[in-house]
């Protein structure tokens, strides 16, 4: 049967024509602690397979050679033995999506983790790899996002559809800041992705950090640190697909990803097992190929809808010069740096304002707001440049009027930048307070 070019085939005919009715199988030839090798089935990278043990184990193909495939299992390999059968699954790389995902906690395979029944109302599907968009289909941020955090709203204003990194070491308030942003940013939908986190922190974030109102419009994807690397990596793609779907409906989506570094570590573990060569810090080439893809899947569209992405990046020290931090800093539309020095002084959020930047700042603020922010940052920077001289008691007041002003404003600026985690201040109030502070006589 043939169809005219302007007469599309019925969806059932299309499904039959695209169906793969060939049974593809193989046999396990080698079992490692985290990966499995088999002599088949003949499927491409990324295909899902089932290892026929009791209970069956799902795995993803990560390497294909003549006569050999490498599989990354989604669960423990303790029950798998050499000779066990492997069969491919006729599964598309799509996930079910819909409003039924709101208020739910899922794992990277779409299984519920909140103890309730499976989500209903999943009326659509979305490809796990996303849908490619033309650069000209995108739009630059032009509307400010109110975060409720004075230091961000007044000095590092973000825009709808911006991709921002939160760079921090462990234990300096990164997760607390993420929780505050999730509670106070007014978005239609919030998608939270916790990669490699402790299970206790996932429970705390969902039940304690998020308010009831925020949970009702949120979906959380969790892959804990004890799960296989392939699941941890898949969690990011799953969260991005959910966010893209809601953006396609015209919604403003807030995506919180914690953390990109653990996503990269999962990709590195998978890549090394698949035979990729290690490069800088043993990261494989596949890691640096994957990072731009997850960043570019976010942002705003001219047709409507936007994904405002906040991605945490773990740094080894306060100097953000490790390869992961450098890579993400180049890809993102801005970075917020948290430092241990401020955290140890009880300064929260521990945002190092002079070292942070919002690349959308000039597009979402007025000239007066930009001048105000530049003045405040200048006062912080002038003081820091002469800190050693001041603290040693070697500076003589009156020598430099600009430094005298920075010293006089120091305590007030530090008080302005400090804020309780659960408190929220409107952007207009933050700007008004900063204006009065900088115009006060010194």
PyMOL commands that set and color helices and strands:
alter all, ss='L'
color gray80, all
select helices_A, chain A and resi 11-18+99-101+135-137+150-155+174-184+199-209+212-216+229-248+260-273+280-282+285-296+323-331+340-344+353-355+361-364+367-385+387-391+401-417+427-439
alter helices_A, ss='H'
color red, helices_A
select strands_A, chain A and resi 25-31+36-38+48-51+57-65+68-73+85-88+94-97+104-106+124-127+138-139+144-145+158-159+163-168+189-197+218-224+252-258+299-301+306-314+334-337+357-358
alter strands_A, ss='S'
color yellow, strands_A
deselect
rebuild
show_as cartoon
